[in-house]
Amino acid sequence: MAMAAMSDRKAVAQDAAKRLGIKTTTLYMYVNGDGSVKEPGQKLLEVFKL
């Protein structure tokens, strides 16, 4: 969900984080501004097999 929200160029990170119930800094810890996943995010995806 975070990746999809951030891949939208019109998306505002603060709004996406609020919808997900997390802080903006947490969002950016796992997802880049273009919606691509960062290494910690990839590890979470592997743990949850998503």
PDBQT receptor file of N, H, CA, C and O in Angstrom, charges set to zero:
ATOM      1  N   MET A   1       0.817  -1.173   0.000  1.00  0.00    +0.000 N 
ATOM      2  CA  MET A   1       0.000   0.000   0.000  1.00  0.00    +0.000 C 
ATOM      3  C   MET A   1       0.878   1.261   0.000  1.00  0.00    +0.000 C 
ATOM      4  O   MET A   1       0.612   2.216  -0.729  1.00  0.00    +0.000 OA
ATOM      5  N   ALA A   2       1.904   1.244   0.812  1.00  0.00    +0.000 N 
ATOM      6  H   ALA A   2       2.121   0.469   1.405  1.00  0.00    +0.000 HD
ATOM      7  CA  ALA A   2       2.813   2.393   0.885  1.00  0.00    +0.000 C 
ATOM      8  C   ALA A   2       3.527   2.597  -0.445  1.00  0.00    +0.000 C 
ATOM      9  O   ALA A   2       3.687   3.731  -0.897  1.00  0.00    +0.000 OA
ATOM     10  N   MET A   3       3.953   1.516  -1.068  1.00  0.00    +0.000 N 
ATOM     11  H   MET A   3       3.823   0.595  -0.701  1.00  0.00    +0.000 HD
ATOM     12  CA  MET A   3       4.659   1.612  -2.339  1.00  0.00    +0.000 C 
ATOM     13  C   MET A   3       3.745   2.199  -3.409  1.00  0.00    +0.000 C 
ATOM     14  O   MET A   3       4.175   3.044  -4.194  1.00  0.00    +0.000 OA
ATOM     15  N   ALA A   4       2.501   1.763  -3.444  1.00  0.00    +0.000 N 
ATOM     16  H   ALA A   4       2.152   1.077  -2.806  1.00  0.00    +0.000 HD
ATOM     17  CA  ALA A   4       1.553   2.269  -4.432  1.00  0.00    +0.000 C 
ATOM     18  C   ALA A   4       1.273   3.747  -4.205  1.00  0.00    +0.000 C 
ATOM     19  O   ALA A   4       1.229   4.530  -5.154  1.00  0.00    +0.000 OA
ATOM     20  N   ALA A   5       1.086   4.124  -2.954  1.00  0.00    +0.000 N 
ATOM     21  H   ALA A   5       1.122   3.489  -2.183  1.00  0.00    +0.000 HD
ATOM     22  CA  ALA A   5       0.801   5.528  -2.644  1.00  0.00    +0.000 C 
ATOM     23  C   ALA A   5       1.968   6.420  -3.028  1.00  0.00    +0.000 C 
ATOM     24  O   ALA A   5       1.761   7.495  -3.590  1.00  0.00    +0.000 OA
ATOM     25  N   MET A   6       3.168   6.002  -2.742  1.00  0.00    +0.000 N 
ATOM     26  H   MET A   6       3.337   5.128  -2.285  1.00  0.00    +0.000 HD
ATOM     27  CA  MET A   6       4.336   6.828  -3.009  1.00  0.00    +0.000 C 
ATOM     28  C   MET A   6       4.700   6.860  -4.494  1.00  0.00    +0.000 C 
ATOM     29  O   MET A   6       5.377   7.788  -4.936  1.00  0.00    +0.000 OA
ATOM     30  N   SER A   7       4.272   5.883  -5.258  1.00  0.00    +0.000 N 
ATOM     31  H   SER A   7       3.722   5.129  -4.898  1.00  0.00    +0.000 HD
ATOM     32  CA  SER A   7       4.584   5.886  -6.687  1.00  0.00    +0.000 C 
ATOM     33  C   SER A   7       3.748   6.915  -7.445  1.00  0.00    +0.000 C 
ATOM     34  O   SER A   7       4.084   7.274  -8.573  1.00  0.00    +0.000 OA
ATOM     35  N   ASP A   8       2.671   7.387  -6.840  1.00  0.00    +0.000 N 
ATOM     36  H   ASP A   8       2.398   7.095  -5.923  1.00  0.00    +0.000 HD
ATOM     37  CA  ASP A   8       1.842   8.432  -7.431  1.00  0.00    +0.000 C 
ATOM     38  C   ASP A   8       2.542   9.771  -7.243  1.00  0.00    +0.000 C 
ATOM     39  O   ASP A   8       2.749  10.204  -6.109  1.00  0.00    +0.000 OA
ATOM     40  N   ARG A   9       2.906  10.425  -8.326  1.00  0.00    +0.000 N 
ATOM     41  H   ARG A   9       2.738  10.073  -9.246  1.00  0.00    +0.000 HD
ATOM     42  CA  ARG A   9       3.661  11.687  -8.243  1.00  0.00    +0.000 C 
ATOM     43  C   ARG A   9       2.894  12.786  -7.515  1.00  0.00    +0.000 C 
ATOM     44  O   ARG A   9       3.494  13.727  -6.995  1.00  0.00    +0.000 OA
ATOM     45  N   LYS A  10       1.578  12.668  -7.478  1.00  0.00    +0.000 N 
ATOM     46  H   LYS A  10       1.091  11.904  -7.900  1.00  0.00    +0.000 HD
ATOM     47  CA  LYS A  10       0.761  13.671  -6.813  1.00  0.00    +0.000 C 
ATOM     48  C   LYS A  10       0.597  13.379  -5.320  1.00  0.00    +0.000 C 
ATOM     49  O   LYS A  10       0.068  14.206  -4.578  1.00  0.00    +0.000 OA
ATOM     50  N   ALA A  11       1.045  12.223  -4.889  1.00  0.00    +0.000 N 
ATOM     51  H   ALA A  11       1.475  11.551  -5.492  1.00  0.00    +0.000 HD
ATOM     52  CA  ALA A  11       0.875  11.820  -3.491  1.00  0.00    +0.000 C 
ATOM     53  C   ALA A  11       1.725  12.682  -2.566  1.00  0.00    +0.000 C 
ATOM     54  O   ALA A  11       2.819  13.118  -2.925  1.00  0.00    +0.000 OA
ATOM     55  N   VAL A  12       1.215  12.910  -1.406  1.00  0.00    +0.000 N 
ATOM     56  H   VAL A  12       0.326  12.556  -1.114  1.00  0.00    +0.000 HD
ATOM     57  CA  VAL A  12       1.936  13.631  -0.361  1.00  0.00    +0.000 C 
ATOM     58  C   VAL A  12       2.300  12.605   0.701  1.00  0.00    +0.000 C 
ATOM     59  O   VAL A  12       1.427  11.937   1.255  1.00  0.00    +0.000 OA
ATOM     60  N   ALA A  13       3.589  12.483   0.979  1.00  0.00    +0.000 N 
ATOM     61  H   ALA A  13       4.298  13.025   0.529  1.00  0.00    +0.000 HD
ATOM     62  CA  ALA A  13       4.068  11.468   1.913  1.00  0.00    +0.000 C 
ATOM     63  C   ALA A  13       3.365  11.558   3.258  1.00  0.00    +0.000 C 
ATOM     64  O   ALA A  13       3.033  10.535   3.856  1.00  0.00    +0.000 OA
ATOM     65  N   GLN A  14       3.142  12.752   3.726  1.00  0.00    +0.000 N 
ATOM     66  H   GLN A  14       3.413  13.583   3.240  1.00  0.00    +0.000 HD
ATOM     67  CA  GLN A  14       2.483  12.943   5.013  1.00  0.00    +0.000 C 
ATOM     68  C   GLN A  14       1.079  12.338   5.003  1.00  0.00    +0.000 C 
ATOM     69  O   GLN A  14       0.667  11.706   5.976  1.00  0.00    +0.000 OA
ATOM     70  N   ASP A  15       0.350  12.529   3.912  1.00  0.00    +0.000 N 
ATOM     71  H   ASP A  15       0.685  13.042   3.121  1.00  0.00    +0.000 HD
ATOM     72  CA  ASP A  15      -1.001  11.978   3.793  1.00  0.00    +0.000 C 
ATOM     73  C   ASP A  15      -0.970  10.454   3.724  1.00  0.00    +0.000 C 
ATOM     74  O   ASP A  15      -1.785   9.782   4.357  1.00  0.00    +0.000 OA
ATOM     75  N   ALA A  16      -0.034   9.914   2.958  1.00  0.00    +0.000 N 
ATOM     76  H   ALA A  16       0.628  10.459   2.444  1.00  0.00    +0.000 HD
ATOM     77  CA  ALA A  16       0.091   8.460   2.840  1.00  0.00    +0.000 C 
ATOM     78  C   ALA A  16       0.417   7.839   4.196  1.00  0.00    +0.000 C 
ATOM     79  O   ALA A  16      -0.163   6.822   4.576  1.00  0.00    +0.000 OA
ATOM     80  N   ALA A  17       1.338   8.449   4.914  1.00  0.00    +0.000 N 
ATOM     81  H   ALA A  17       1.809   9.275   4.606  1.00  0.00    +0.000 HD
ATOM     82  CA  ALA A  17       1.718   7.939   6.235  1.00  0.00    +0.000 C 
ATOM     83  C   ALA A  17       0.532   7.989   7.189  1.00  0.00    +0.000 C 
ATOM     84  O   ALA A  17       0.304   7.053   7.955  1.00  0.00    +0.000 OA
ATOM     85  N   LYS A  18      -0.206   9.061   7.141  1.00  0.00    +0.000 N 
ATOM     86  H   LYS A  18      -0.021   9.822   6.519  1.00  0.00    +0.000 HD
ATOM     87  CA  LYS A  18      -1.375   9.199   8.026  1.00  0.00    +0.000 C 
ATOM     88  C   LYS A  18      -2.401   8.109   7.743  1.00  0.00    +0.000 C 
ATOM     89  O   LYS A  18      -2.959   7.522   8.670  1.00  0.00    +0.000 OA
ATOM     90  N   ARG A  19      -2.652   7.835   6.459  1.00  0.00    +0.000 N 
ATOM     91  H   ARG A  19      -2.198   8.312   5.706  1.00  0.00    +0.000 HD
ATOM     92  CA  ARG A  19      -3.606   6.776   6.086  1.00  0.00    +0.000 C 
ATOM     93  C   ARG A  19      -3.141   5.416   6.578  1.00  0.00    +0.000 C 
ATOM     94  O   ARG A  19      -3.957   4.560   6.918  1.00  0.00    +0.000 OA
ATOM     95  N   LEU A  20      -1.829   5.216   6.615  1.00  0.00    +0.000 N 
ATOM     96  H   LEU A  20      -1.165   5.911   6.338  1.00  0.00    +0.000 HD
ATOM     97  CA  LEU A  20      -1.268   3.939   7.056  1.00  0.00    +0.000 C 
ATOM     98  C   LEU A  20      -1.098   3.863   8.567  1.00  0.00    +0.000 C 
ATOM     99  O   LEU A  20      -0.785   2.802   9.108  1.00  0.00    +0.000 OA
ATOM    100  N   GLY A  21      -1.303   4.981   9.243  1.00  0.00    +0.000 N 
ATOM    101  H   GLY A  21      -1.558   5.842   8.803  1.00  0.00    +0.000 HD
ATOM    102  CA  GLY A  21      -1.170   5.005  10.691  1.00  0.00    +0.000 C 
ATOM    103  C   GLY A  21       0.272   4.979  11.169  1.00  0.00    +0.000 C 
ATOM    104  O   GLY A  21       0.580   4.457  12.241  1.00  0.00    +0.000 OA
ATOM    105  N   ILE A  22       1.163   5.559  10.343  1.00  0.00    +0.000 N 
ATOM    106  H   ILE A  22       0.913   5.983   9.472  1.00  0.00    +0.000 HD
ATOM    107  CA  ILE A  22       2.583   5.613  10.695  1.00  0.00    +0.000 C 
ATOM    108  C   ILE A  22       3.090   7.035  10.514  1.00  0.00    +0.000 C 
ATOM    109  O   ILE A  22       2.403   7.882   9.942  1.00  0.00    +0.000 OA
ATOM    110  N   LYS A  23       4.292   7.288  11.002  1.00  0.00    +0.000 N 
ATOM    111  H   LYS A  23       4.850   6.600  11.467  1.00  0.00    +0.000 HD
ATOM    112  CA  LYS A  23       4.914   8.596  10.821  1.00  0.00    +0.000 C 
ATOM    113  C   LYS A  23       5.589   8.657   9.456  1.00  0.00    +0.000 C 
ATOM    114  O   LYS A  23       5.949   7.627   8.886  1.00  0.00    +0.000 OA
ATOM    115  N   THR A  24       5.754   9.847   8.949  1.00  0.00    +0.000 N 
ATOM    116  H   THR A  24       5.462  10.683   9.412  1.00  0.00    +0.000 HD
ATOM    117  CA  THR A  24       6.396  10.042   7.651  1.00  0.00    +0.000 C 
ATOM    118  C   THR A  24       7.815   9.489   7.658  1.00  0.00    +0.000 C 
ATOM    119  O   THR A  24       8.256   8.910   6.665  1.00  0.00    +0.000 OA
ATOM    120  N   THR A  25       8.524   9.656   8.751  1.00  0.00    +0.000 N 
ATOM    121  H   THR A  25       8.165  10.126   9.557  1.00  0.00    +0.000 HD
ATOM    122  CA  THR A  25       9.893   9.133   8.827  1.00  0.00    +0.000 C 
ATOM    123  C   THR A  25       9.907   7.615   8.724  1.00  0.00    +0.000 C 
ATOM    124  O   THR A  25      10.823   7.037   8.139  1.00  0.00    +0.000 OA
ATOM    125  N   THR A  26       8.900   6.974   9.291  1.00  0.00    +0.000 N 
ATOM    126  H   THR A  26       8.156   7.443   9.767  1.00  0.00    +0.000 HD
ATOM    127  CA  THR A  26       8.799   5.513   9.189  1.00  0.00    +0.000 C 
ATOM    128  C   THR A  26       8.533   5.110   7.746  1.00  0.00    +0.000 C 
ATOM    129  O   THR A  26       9.128   4.154   7.248  1.00  0.00    +0.000 OA
ATOM    130  N   LEU A  27       7.656   5.823   7.079  1.00  0.00    +0.000 N 
ATOM    131  H   LEU A  27       7.173   6.600   7.483  1.00  0.00    +0.000 HD
ATOM    132  CA  LEU A  27       7.360   5.549   5.675  1.00  0.00    +0.000 C 
ATOM    133  C   LEU A  27       8.635   5.609   4.843  1.00  0.00    +0.000 C 
ATOM    134  O   LEU A  27       8.915   4.708   4.053  1.00  0.00    +0.000 OA
ATOM    135  N   TYR A  28       9.408   6.686   5.031  1.00  0.00    +0.000 N 
ATOM    136  H   TYR A  28       9.181   7.418   5.673  1.00  0.00    +0.000 HD
ATOM    137  CA  TYR A  28      10.636   6.849   4.259  1.00  0.00    +0.000 C 
ATOM    138  C   TYR A  28      11.734   5.873   4.672  1.00  0.00    +0.000 C 
ATOM    139  O   TYR A  28      12.708   5.702   3.938  1.00  0.00    +0.000 OA
ATOM    140  N   MET A  29      11.599   5.237   5.818  1.00  0.00    +0.000 N 
ATOM    141  H   MET A  29      10.808   5.376   6.414  1.00  0.00    +0.000 HD
ATOM    142  CA  MET A  29      12.582   4.232   6.222  1.00  0.00    +0.000 C 
ATOM    143  C   MET A  29      12.439   2.982   5.332  1.00  0.00    +0.000 C 
ATOM    144  O   MET A  29      13.413   2.268   5.088  1.00  0.00    +0.000 OA
ATOM    145  N   TYR A  30      11.217   2.733   4.856  1.00  0.00    +0.000 N 
ATOM    146  H   TYR A  30      10.426   3.313   5.054  1.00  0.00    +0.000 HD
ATOM    147  CA  TYR A  30      10.941   1.519   4.096  1.00  0.00    +0.000 C 
ATOM    148  C   TYR A  30      10.717   1.740   2.605  1.00  0.00    +0.000 C 
ATOM    149  O   TYR A  30      10.924   0.829   1.805  1.00  0.00    +0.000 OA
ATOM    150  N   VAL A  31      10.293   2.947   2.227  1.00  0.00    +0.000 N 
ATOM    151  H   VAL A  31      10.125   3.688   2.877  1.00  0.00    +0.000 HD
ATOM    152  CA  VAL A  31       9.930   3.218   0.830  1.00  0.00    +0.000 C 
ATOM    153  C   VAL A  31      10.564   4.529   0.375  1.00  0.00    +0.000 C 
ATOM    154  O   VAL A  31      10.566   5.513   1.115  1.00  0.00    +0.000 OA
ATOM    155  N   ASN A  32      11.101   4.541  -0.842  1.00  0.00    +0.000 N 
ATOM    156  H   ASN A  32      11.100   3.742  -1.443  1.00  0.00    +0.000 HD
ATOM    157  CA  ASN A  32      11.641   5.760  -1.442  1.00  0.00    +0.000 C 
ATOM    158  C   ASN A  32      10.501   6.663  -1.912  1.00  0.00    +0.000 C 
ATOM    159  O   ASN A  32       9.356   6.225  -2.023  1.00  0.00    +0.000 OA
ATOM    160  N   GLY A  33      10.817   7.890  -2.178  1.00  0.00    +0.000 N 
ATOM    161  H   GLY A  33      11.747   8.246  -2.088  1.00  0.00    +0.000 HD
ATOM    162  CA  GLY A  33       9.827   8.851  -2.645  1.00  0.00    +0.000 C 
ATOM    163  C   GLY A  33       9.175   8.488  -3.968  1.00  0.00    +0.000 C 
ATOM    164  O   GLY A  33       8.088   8.974  -4.280  1.00  0.00    +0.000 OA
ATOM    165  N   ASP A  34       9.829   7.640  -4.744  1.00  0.00    +0.000 N 
ATOM    166  H   ASP A  34      10.712   7.246  -4.490  1.00  0.00    +0.000 HD
ATOM    167  CA  ASP A  34       9.249   7.219  -6.031  1.00  0.00    +0.000 C 
ATOM    168  C   ASP A  34       8.444   5.927  -5.917  1.00  0.00    +0.000 C 
ATOM    169  O   ASP A  34       7.956   5.407  -6.920  1.00  0.00    +0.000 OA
ATOM    170  N   GLY A  35       8.304   5.409  -4.694  1.00  0.00    +0.000 N 
ATOM    171  H   GLY A  35       8.700   5.831  -3.879  1.00  0.00    +0.000 HD
ATOM    172  CA  GLY A  35       7.525   4.196  -4.472  1.00  0.00    +0.000 C 
ATOM    173  C   GLY A  35       8.336   2.919  -4.486  1.00  0.00    +0.000 C 
ATOM    174  O   GLY A  35       7.812   1.848  -4.180  1.00  0.00    +0.000 OA
ATOM    175  N   SER A  36       9.609   3.016  -4.836  1.00  0.00    +0.000 N 
ATOM    176  H   SER A  36      10.035   3.886  -5.084  1.00  0.00    +0.000 HD
ATOM    177  CA  SER A  36      10.438   1.804  -4.817  1.00  0.00    +0.000 C 
ATOM    178  C   SER A  36      10.779   1.450  -3.370  1.00  0.00    +0.000 C 
ATOM    179  O   SER A  36      10.869   2.314  -2.498  1.00  0.00    +0.000 OA
ATOM    180  N   VAL A  37      10.961   0.180  -3.154  1.00  0.00    +0.000 N 
ATOM    181  H   VAL A  37      10.889  -0.522  -3.863  1.00  0.00    +0.000 HD
ATOM    182  CA  VAL A  37      11.191  -0.313  -1.793  1.00  0.00    +0.000 C 
ATOM    183  C   VAL A  37      12.669  -0.207  -1.427  1.00  0.00    +0.000 C 
ATOM    184  O   VAL A  37      13.544  -0.442  -2.260  1.00  0.00    +0.000 OA
ATOM    185  N   LYS A  38      12.933   0.146  -0.181  1.00  0.00    +0.000 N 
ATOM    186  H   LYS A  38      12.222   0.337   0.496  1.00  0.00    +0.000 HD
ATOM    187  CA  LYS A  38      14.298   0.190   0.329  1.00  0.00    +0.000 C 
ATOM    188  C   LYS A  38      14.610  -1.165   0.948  1.00  0.00    +0.000 C 
ATOM    189  O   LYS A  38      13.706  -1.983   1.117  1.00  0.00    +0.000 OA
ATOM    190  N   GLU A  39      15.868  -1.419   1.287  1.00  0.00    +0.000 N 
ATOM    191  H   GLU A  39      16.602  -0.755   1.149  1.00  0.00    +0.000 HD
ATOM    192  CA  GLU A  39      16.282  -2.709   1.827  1.00  0.00    +0.000 C 
ATOM    193  C   GLU A  39      15.468  -3.130   3.054  1.00  0.00    +0.000 C 
ATOM    194  O   GLU A  39      15.027  -4.279   3.105  1.00  0.00    +0.000 OA
ATOM    195  N   PRO A  40      15.247  -2.256   4.047  1.00  0.00    +0.000 N 
ATOM    196  CA  PRO A  40      14.433  -2.691   5.196  1.00  0.00    +0.000 C 
ATOM    197  C   PRO A  40      13.010  -3.075   4.789  1.00  0.00    +0.000 C 
ATOM    198  O   PRO A  40      12.426  -3.997   5.358  1.00  0.00    +0.000 OA
ATOM    199  N   GLY A  41      12.460  -2.374   3.814  1.00  0.00    +0.000 N 
ATOM    200  H   GLY A  41      12.934  -1.625   3.351  1.00  0.00    +0.000 HD
ATOM    201  CA  GLY A  41      11.130  -2.706   3.312  1.00  0.00    +0.000 C 
ATOM    202  C   GLY A  41      11.120  -4.050   2.616  1.00  0.00    +0.000 C 
ATOM    203  O   GLY A  41      10.165  -4.814   2.751  1.00  0.00    +0.000 OA
ATOM    204  N   GLN A  42      12.169  -4.343   1.874  1.00  0.00    +0.000 N 
ATOM    205  H   GLN A  42      12.944  -3.722   1.764  1.00  0.00    +0.000 HD
ATOM    206  CA  GLN A  42      12.269  -5.629   1.189  1.00  0.00    +0.000 C 
ATOM    207  C   GLN A  42      12.334  -6.763   2.197  1.00  0.00    +0.000 C 
ATOM    208  O   GLN A  42      11.739  -7.821   1.990  1.00  0.00    +0.000 OA
ATOM    209  N   LYS A  43      13.056  -6.541   3.288  1.00  0.00    +0.000 N 
ATOM    210  H   LYS A  43      13.539  -5.682   3.456  1.00  0.00    +0.000 HD
ATOM    211  CA  LYS A  43      13.145  -7.564   4.332  1.00  0.00    +0.000 C 
ATOM    212  C   LYS A  43      11.780  -7.832   4.948  1.00  0.00    +0.000 C 
ATOM    213  O   LYS A  43      11.442  -8.983   5.227  1.00  0.00    +0.000 OA
ATOM    214  N   LEU A  44      11.002  -6.796   5.161  1.00  0.00    +0.000 N 
ATOM    215  H   LEU A  44      11.276  -5.862   4.935  1.00  0.00    +0.000 HD
ATOM    216  CA  LEU A  44       9.648  -6.989   5.696  1.00  0.00    +0.000 C 
ATOM    217  C   LEU A  44       8.774  -7.765   4.721  1.00  0.00    +0.000 C 
ATOM    218  O   LEU A  44       8.016  -8.648   5.124  1.00  0.00    +0.000 OA
ATOM    219  N   LEU A  45       8.882  -7.436   3.445  1.00  0.00    +0.000 N 
ATOM    220  H   LEU A  45       9.498  -6.719   3.118  1.00  0.00    +0.000 HD
ATOM    221  CA  LEU A  45       8.110  -8.157   2.442  1.00  0.00    +0.000 C 
ATOM    222  C   LEU A  45       8.462  -9.634   2.434  1.00  0.00    +0.000 C 
ATOM    223  O   LEU A  45       7.586 -10.484   2.273  1.00  0.00    +0.000 OA
ATOM    224  N   GLU A  46       9.727  -9.940   2.605  1.00  0.00    +0.000 N 
ATOM    225  H   GLU A  46      10.439  -9.250   2.736  1.00  0.00    +0.000 HD
ATOM    226  CA  GLU A  46      10.157 -11.335   2.638  1.00  0.00    +0.000 C 
ATOM    227  C   GLU A  46       9.640 -12.053   3.879  1.00  0.00    +0.000 C 
ATOM    228  O   GLU A  46       9.239 -13.214   3.800  1.00  0.00    +0.000 OA
ATOM    229  N   VAL A  47       9.646 -11.376   5.021  1.00  0.00    +0.000 N 
ATOM    230  H   VAL A  47       9.972 -10.432   5.085  1.00  0.00    +0.000 HD
ATOM    231  CA  VAL A  47       9.156 -11.976   6.266  1.00  0.00    +0.000 C 
ATOM    232  C   VAL A  47       7.677 -12.306   6.126  1.00  0.00    +0.000 C 
ATOM    233  O   VAL A  47       7.234 -13.379   6.537  1.00  0.00    +0.000 OA
ATOM    234  N   PHE A  48       6.912 -11.383   5.546  1.00  0.00    +0.000 N 
ATOM    235  H   PHE A  48       7.272 -10.512   5.213  1.00  0.00    +0.000 HD
ATOM    236  CA  PHE A  48       5.466 -11.585   5.414  1.00  0.00    +0.000 C 
ATOM    237  C   PHE A  48       5.098 -12.233   4.083  1.00  0.00    +0.000 C 
ATOM    238  O   PHE A  48       3.921 -12.427   3.779  1.00  0.00    +0.000 OA
ATOM    239  N   LYS A  49       6.131 -12.568   3.286  1.00  0.00    +0.000 N 
ATOM    240  H   LYS A  49       7.087 -12.411   3.534  1.00  0.00    +0.000 HD
ATOM    241  CA  LYS A  49       5.946 -13.234   1.991  1.00  0.00    +0.000 C 
ATOM    242  C   LYS A  49       4.929 -12.521   1.106  1.00  0.00    +0.000 C 
ATOM    243  O   LYS A  49       4.018 -13.133   0.549  1.00  0.00    +0.000 OA
ATOM    244  N   LEU A  50       5.115 -11.198   0.996  1.00  0.00    +0.000 N 
ATOM    245  H   LEU A  50       5.854 -10.701   1.449  1.00  0.00    +0.000 HD
ATOM    246  CA  LEU A  50       4.222 -10.389   0.174  1.00  0.00    +0.000 C 
ATOM    247  C   LEU A  50       4.847 -10.088  -1.171  1.00  0.00    +0.000 C 
ATOM    248  O   LEU A  50       4.234  -9.414  -1.999  1.00  0.00    +0.000 OA
TER     249      LEU A  50
